Amino acid sequence: MRCVAFMRNVNQGQRGHPSTSDIVAGFADGGCPRVQTFQSNGTILFDSDEPASVVEQAMDAVAARSGHERQILWIPLSELAAIVDEYGATPEPRRFEFTLHSGAIIDADDAEVISRATDHRCSIVDAGEGWALVRNQVEGEGHATPVLESLTGRPATSRGLPTVIRLVSRFGR
């Protein structure tokens, strides 16, 4: 299965962050010797029949190789493509963020969810197992990660919808 992994808080090539070679080698140590990185934000494409196991091993390996622990979350590329098919044509894509998290499905209609999102100047448009699509009130702002971390009590990481659209366009379904 083709999957997409998002590493949390990564800016490859910058001091204090895992390098691209650390990430690629970490995934090889996790059982995926052929991965593709996308941009420099810790987005990785990989193929595996056991993606959760690969990601768990890759997290440990990247930390051991680089000295920098980072959470890695993943989603099947086909699921990400379906989300892009549904929301990619929005007239304001720079207001949207796609977020992976390790919590339960977020109920976008729950009063507490609405309140927390509103406090962060955003709203949850859609959500599924381990992911949410968030619309920010102001174009280019990023509020999805703190909102999802607040709601789930667990790490989350986001990519702007334009980035996700480019990724799906480049790597297909």
Order of alpha helices (4+ residues) and beta strands (2+ residues): beta-alpha-beta-beta-alpha-beta-alpha-beta-alpha-beta-beta-alpha-beta-alpha
